[in-house]
Amino acid sequence: MEGQLELAGAGEHRIRTSNGSISLRMPHSTQGLLWAVTSNGRVEVLLGEHRIAGQKEVVLPSGAGPRLELTTSNGSITVLGY
């Protein structure tokens, strides 16, 4: 799954896949909670001040705002800021 995402307001959002990667582009100014986890892959986040790579799970609390949950079993997760 690949795309560009802008979250506004509050709420919970989930993107899940069993056998595939997730690749998102989001504004560097994104606020809220980002939770990304994979079983067989890696998580890379280059968003705002956050630079994290090679993890299985990443949790980024970033002020008030929506919660975004990204999960996959067999794939990687990439979140890049723009």
Secondary structure by P-SEA (a helix, b strand, c coil): ccbbbbbccbbbbbbbbccbbbbbbbbcccccbbbbbbccbbbbbbccccccccccbbbbbccbbbbbbbbbccbbbbbbcc
